[in-house]
Amino acid sequence: QVQLVESGGGLVHSGGSLTLSCVVSTNIFDVYAMHWYRQAPGKQRELVATITMESTTTYSDSVKGRFTISRDNAKNAAYLQMNNLQHDDTAVYYCNGHPLGTPYSYWGQGTQVTVSS
């Protein structure tokens, strides 16, 4: 059973920074594409950032230039560095892992990020 464990959420003032971590229990992490999603109250879950197995990254327009996704294959981990956080970034953040060439997609339990104005 693949498990994704997130950490790093919390309360931060506007303009502050947080780094989220997601550790995946698998021995084939290097073929995973990793994604970070977020869901604010009353809104749909949205894709925030993606990093492929080749470490190609993409971002939503709302976070581009402020957030950085990265991975460390030696630690089976993906990260989301979030800078210049704004109130609209308040949401539950979820990591998602998808092993290339499979129909499987795994989710973490979510971590709350709250940005105070």
C-alpha positions as CSV (number, residue, x, y, z in Angstrom):
1,Q,0.0,0.0,0.0
2,V,1.5,3.3,-1.1
3,Q,1.2,6.1,1.4
4,L,1.9,9.8,1.0
5,V,2.6,11.7,4.2
6,E,2.5,15.5,4.1
7,S,3.9,17.9,6.6
8,G,4.8,21.5,7.0
9,G,1.5,23.3,7.0
10,G,0.6,26.0,9.5
11,L,-0.4,29.5,10.2
12,V,1.7,32.3,8.6
13,H,1.3,36.0,8.2
14,S,0.8,37.6,4.7
15,G,4.1,37.8,3.0
16,G,5.5,34.9,4.9
17,S,6.9,31.5,3.7
18,L,6.2,27.9,4.3
19,T,7.7,24.7,2.9
20,L,5.5,21.6,2.5
21,S,6.9,18.1,2.4
22,C,5.5,14.9,1.0
23,V,7.2,11.5,1.6
24,V,6.1,8.5,-0.4
25,S,6.3,4.9,0.8
26,T,7.5,3.3,-2.4
27,N,10.7,1.9,-3.9
28,I,10.1,3.3,-7.3
29,F,9.7,7.0,-6.4
30,D,12.0,8.0,-9.3
31,V,9.3,7.1,-11.8
32,Y,6.6,9.1,-10.0
33,A,5.2,12.4,-11.3
34,M,4.4,14.5,-8.2
35,H,1.7,17.1,-7.9
36,W,0.5,19.6,-5.3
37,Y,-3.1,20.5,-5.2
38,R,-5.1,22.8,-2.9
39,Q,-8.7,23.2,-1.9
40,A,-10.0,26.3,-0.3
41,P,-13.4,26.3,1.6
42,G,-16.3,26.2,-0.8
43,K,-14.0,25.8,-3.9
44,Q,-12.9,23.0,-6.1
45,R,-9.6,21.3,-5.7
46,E,-7.1,23.0,-8.0
47,L,-3.7,21.9,-9.3
48,V,-0.9,24.1,-8.1
49,A,2.3,22.6,-9.3
50,T,3.7,19.5,-11.0
51,I,7.2,18.0,-11.2
52,T,7.8,15.1,-13.6
53,M,10.2,12.2,-13.1
54,E,12.7,14.3,-15.2
55,S,12.2,17.2,-12.8
56,T,10.3,19.3,-15.3
57,T,8.1,21.7,-13.4
58,T,4.8,23.5,-14.2
59,Y,2.8,25.9,-12.1
60,S,-0.7,27.5,-12.0
61,D,-0.7,31.2,-12.9
62,S,-1.8,32.0,-9.4
63,V,1.4,30.8,-7.8
64,K,4.0,31.2,-10.6
65,G,7.0,33.1,-9.4
66,R,6.1,32.5,-5.7
67,F,6.0,28.7,-5.3
68,T,8.7,26.2,-6.2
69,I,8.2,22.5,-6.4
70,S,11.1,20.1,-6.1
71,R,11.9,16.5,-5.4
72,D,14.6,14.5,-3.7
73,N,14.6,10.9,-5.1
74,A,17.0,9.7,-2.4
75,K,14.5,10.7,0.3
76,N,11.3,9.7,-1.7
77,A,10.1,13.2,-1.1
78,A,8.6,16.1,-2.9
79,Y,8.5,19.7,-1.6
80,L,6.6,22.9,-2.2
81,Q,8.4,26.0,-1.2
82,M,5.8,28.8,-0.8
83,N,7.0,32.4,-0.6
84,N,5.1,35.7,-0.4
85,L,2.0,33.9,0.8
86,Q,-1.3,35.7,0.5
87,H,-4.7,35.3,2.1
88,D,-6.0,33.6,-1.1
89,D,-3.4,30.9,-0.6
90,T,-5.3,29.7,2.5
91,A,-6.4,26.1,1.7
92,V,-5.8,22.5,2.5
93,Y,-2.8,21.4,0.4
94,Y,-2.6,17.8,-0.9
95,C,0.2,16.0,-2.6
96,N,-0.5,13.4,-5.3
97,G,1.8,10.8,-6.8
98,H,1.4,9.1,-10.1
99,P,3.8,6.4,-11.2
100,L,4.5,6.7,-14.9
101,G,2.8,4.1,-17.1
102,T,0.3,3.0,-14.5
103,P,-3.3,4.0,-13.9
104,Y,-2.6,4.6,-10.2
105,S,-2.8,7.8,-8.4
106,Y,-2.2,8.2,-4.7
107,W,-3.2,11.1,-2.4
108,G,-1.9,12.4,0.9
109,Q,-4.1,13.3,3.8
110,G,-3.7,17.0,3.3
111,T,-2.1,19.7,5.3
112,Q,-3.7,23.0,6.3
113,V,-2.1,26.3,5.3
114,T,-3.7,29.4,6.7
115,V,-2.4,32.9,5.8
116,S,-3.6,35.7,8.0
117,S,-4.0,39.2,6.5
